[in-house]
């Protein structure tokens, strides 16, 4: 039974690897607008001139793993795929901690949505799927898929549906088809963003720090709407509490930062959902 499930999920793993490869190459080849790669995945963590090569190197690694899984049954490619997704999980965790405004870049520019639990959950699931392949028969991916029967279908369909649920890119792709414009260029009612903010756990966990529930300032930068409230830090210092609401997706990311009178972030207590704030308003 476990082997049947693992073999059934092989096409899903291959599909995700191939889609990631194609999307990254397409993003770099298109010559996306300046600054796009500074908000995507591992490219965020390297100097600007190395960002396109970094994304292409990641795509090349995925392409090699895809070809290896298809053409051979060598354990190197199965262990390599497992390690790739495990490392991706760690990188996304670090990215969420260090750059909560950046997307994972898993599928190129369509993955500009800030890294959240769904993106992390997806890489964890893919790691588990890839680990299952290690114990499948030593045959090439082509041969295993050619020998698949209807008994493998539930595992394949179930894995695909689970990954679809864990992929915020699906919602972004649907939104782009509807609006025919990236999130940064769409109109978005500030009142809707404010409603999303006030229904979030981030708002509830910081509401007691606010001196007023009415924002003193608000502005938009790309796909983020910022709201500024007067408040007090955990140490009693007068601060501006700045919330940032992502403007795409059914469950948008909400980030917060406390800024002192000198314009610098106030470090009072660790904030799990913090975001560097631009000075421009």
Secondary structure, DSSP 4 states (H G I P E B T S, - for coil): -HHHHHHHHHHHHHHHHHHHHHHHHHHHHHTPPTTSGGGBGGGGGS-GGGHHHHHHHHHHHHHHHHHHHHH---HHHHHHHHHHHHHHHHHHHHHHHH-TT-B--TTGGGG-SBP-HHHHHHHHHHHHHHHHHTTS-S--HHHHHHT--GGGHHHHHHHHHHHHHT-HHHHHHHHHHHHSS-GGGS---HHHHHHHHHTSHHHHHHGGGBS-SS-SEEEEETTEEEEEEEEE-TTS-EEEEEEEEE-SSTT--EEEEEE-TTSSBP-SS--TT-----S--
